[in-house]
Amino acid sequence: MSDSLHARLREATAAAHEALERDLDWEARVATLPGYRDLLVRLRGFHAAYEPAIAAALADAPFFDPRRRLPALDVDLDALDGAAPDPLPAPAAPRLDGPGAALGALYVLEGSTLGGAVIGRHVARLHGEGVPLAYYAGRGRATGPLWRAFRERLDGLPEGQAAAAFAAGIATFEAMRGWLVSGPG
């Protein structure tokens, strides 16, 4: 096929991505510091469930470890209230069978890293200097190279794994929407 797997994955997940953006209402959620903190708690729970599953299915720590976002979430939560609530809520871990599914799920998390800069700038304008933004700060100069390496890995998947990537990408967007939009725990 002439279209890259990345382009086809973006198209396959578009409706689920749009539903997440529509229902999350992030601007209202981050309008107050308690709302911002709640969003970070929910994001931390999501990453706590998904990062280990993605790491296990990829089985490539040098590729995945620089993409982990849990440490940034922990930094932000610690800065907001000195200690995160224990235990933090988390959704059920996904079942990701193989690298195709893992890359489909990782596509959602990697995309949120790119789009998060917009949210981070908004939060900084609202709450001023000193508001913790480790999660939304992205990866600085590493952002572009990490995104390109991810796309190369995704586009290099054997065609037989494309369906797993599409299904996992859609399921991850839907799970993220359900988790972030739902109530506590």
C-alpha positions as CSV (number, residue, x, y, z in Angstrom):
1,M,0.0,0.0,0.0
2,S,1.2,3.5,-0.7
3,D,-0.1,5.1,2.4
4,S,2.1,4.7,5.5
5,L,0.8,2.7,8.4
6,H,1.0,5.8,10.5
7,A,-1.4,7.6,8.1
8,R,-3.8,4.6,8.0
9,L,-3.7,4.4,11.8
10,R,-4.4,8.1,12.2
11,E,-7.4,7.6,9.8
12,A,-8.6,4.4,11.6
13,T,-8.5,6.1,15.0
14,A,-9.9,9.5,14.0
15,A,-13.4,9.0,15.3
16,A,-12.2,7.7,18.7
17,H,-9.6,10.5,18.9
18,E,-12.3,13.1,18.2
19,A,-14.6,11.6,20.8
20,L,-11.9,11.9,23.4
21,E,-11.2,15.5,22.6
22,R,-14.9,16.4,22.5
23,D,-15.8,14.7,25.8
24,L,-12.7,15.5,27.9
25,D,-13.3,19.3,28.0
26,W,-9.7,19.8,29.2
27,E,-10.0,23.6,29.3
28,A,-12.8,23.3,32.0
29,R,-10.8,20.6,33.8
30,V,-7.7,22.6,34.2
31,A,-9.4,25.9,35.0
32,T,-8.7,25.3,38.7
33,L,-5.7,23.8,40.4
34,P,-7.8,21.1,42.0
35,G,-9.3,20.3,38.6
36,Y,-5.8,20.2,37.1
37,R,-4.6,17.9,39.9
38,D,-7.6,15.6,39.3
39,L,-6.8,15.4,35.6
40,L,-3.1,14.5,36.4
41,V,-4.3,11.8,38.9
42,R,-6.5,10.3,36.2
43,L,-3.7,10.5,33.6
44,R,-1.3,8.9,36.1
45,G,-3.6,6.0,36.6
46,F,-4.0,5.5,32.9
47,H,-0.2,5.5,32.3
48,A,0.3,3.2,35.3
49,A,-1.9,0.6,33.5
50,Y,-0.7,1.1,30.0
51,E,3.0,1.7,30.2
52,P,3.9,-1.7,31.7
53,A,1.6,-3.4,29.2
54,I,3.2,-1.6,26.3
55,A,6.7,-2.2,27.6
56,A,6.0,-5.9,28.0
57,A,4.5,-6.3,24.5
58,L,7.3,-4.3,22.8
59,A,10.0,-6.0,24.8
60,D,12.4,-3.2,23.8
61,A,13.4,-1.1,26.8
62,P,15.8,1.2,24.9
63,F,13.0,2.2,22.5
64,F,10.2,2.5,25.1
65,D,11.9,3.7,28.3
66,P,12.5,7.3,27.0
67,R,8.8,7.5,26.2
68,R,7.6,6.7,29.8
69,R,5.5,9.5,31.3
70,L,4.9,8.2,34.8
71,P,7.9,9.9,36.3
72,A,6.7,13.3,35.0
73,L,3.3,12.8,36.4
74,D,4.8,11.9,39.8
75,V,6.9,15.0,39.8
76,D,3.8,17.2,39.0
77,L,1.6,15.5,41.6
78,D,4.3,15.7,44.2
79,A,4.7,19.4,43.5
80,L,1.0,20.1,43.7
81,D,0.4,18.5,47.1
82,G,3.6,17.0,48.4
83,A,2.3,13.5,48.2
84,A,0.1,11.7,45.8
85,P,-2.9,9.9,47.2
86,D,-2.3,6.3,47.9
87,P,-3.4,4.2,46.2
88,L,-3.9,6.1,43.0
89,P,-6.8,4.9,40.9
90,A,-6.0,3.0,37.7
91,P,-8.0,1.3,35.0
92,A,-7.6,-2.3,34.2
93,A,-4.4,-3.1,32.3
94,P,-4.9,-3.7,28.6
95,R,-4.1,-6.9,26.9
96,L,-1.6,-6.2,24.1
97,D,-0.6,-9.2,22.1
98,G,2.6,-8.3,20.3
99,P,4.4,-5.3,18.8
100,G,1.5,-4.3,16.5
101,A,-0.9,-3.9,19.4
102,A,1.8,-2.2,21.5
103,L,2.6,0.3,18.9
104,G,-1.1,1.0,18.3
105,A,-1.5,1.8,22.0
106,L,1.7,3.7,22.1
107,Y,0.5,5.9,19.2
108,V,-2.2,7.3,21.5
109,L,0.3,8.1,24.3
110,E,2.9,9.5,21.9
111,G,0.3,11.7,20.2
112,S,-0.7,13.0,23.6
113,T,2.9,14.1,24.2
114,L,2.8,16.2,21.1
115,G,-0.6,17.7,21.8
116,G,0.1,18.2,25.4
117,A,2.3,21.3,24.8
118,V,-0.9,23.2,24.0
119,I,-2.5,22.2,27.3
120,G,0.7,23.0,29.1
121,R,0.9,26.6,27.8
122,H,-2.8,27.1,28.7
123,V,-2.2,25.8,32.3
124,A,0.8,28.1,32.6
125,R,-1.2,31.1,31.5
126,L,-4.0,30.3,33.9
127,H,-2.0,29.4,37.0
128,G,1.2,31.3,36.6
129,E,4.9,30.6,36.9
130,G,5.6,27.7,39.2
131,V,2.7,25.5,38.3
132,P,4.1,22.0,37.8
133,L,4.1,21.1,34.1
134,A,6.6,18.2,33.8
135,Y,3.9,16.0,32.1
136,Y,2.8,18.7,29.7
137,A,6.3,20.0,29.0
138,G,7.0,17.2,26.6
139,R,10.5,16.0,25.9
140,G,12.2,19.2,24.8
141,R,14.7,18.7,22.0
142,A,14.1,15.0,22.1
143,T,10.4,15.3,21.1
144,G,11.1,15.4,17.3
145,P,13.6,12.6,17.2
146,L,11.5,10.4,19.4
147,W,8.4,11.0,17.3
148,R,10.3,10.2,14.1
149,A,11.7,7.0,15.6
150,F,8.3,6.0,16.7
151,R,6.8,6.6,13.2
152,E,9.7,4.6,11.6
153,R,9.0,1.7,14.0
154,L,5.3,1.9,13.3
155,D,5.7,2.2,9.5
156,G,8.1,-0.8,9.6
157,L,5.6,-3.2,11.1
158,P,4.8,-6.1,8.9
159,E,1.4,-5.6,7.2
160,G,0.1,-8.6,9.1
161,Q,0.3,-6.6,12.3
162,A,-1.5,-3.5,11.0
163,A,-5.0,-4.8,12.1
164,A,-3.7,-5.3,15.7
165,A,-2.3,-1.7,15.7
166,F,-5.6,-0.3,14.4
167,A,-7.6,-2.2,17.0
168,A,-5.3,-1.3,19.9
169,G,-5.2,2.4,18.8
170,I,-9.0,2.6,18.8
171,A,-9.3,0.7,22.0
172,T,-6.7,2.9,23.7
173,F,-8.4,6.1,22.7
174,E,-11.8,4.7,23.9
175,A,-10.3,3.5,27.2
176,M,-8.6,6.8,27.7
177,R,-11.9,8.6,27.0
178,G,-13.7,6.3,29.4
179,W,-11.1,6.7,32.1
180,L,-10.5,10.4,31.9
181,V,-14.1,11.4,31.5
182,S,-15.5,9.0,34.1
183,G,-15.8,9.7,37.8
184,P,-13.3,8.8,40.5
185,G,-11.9,5.3,40.7
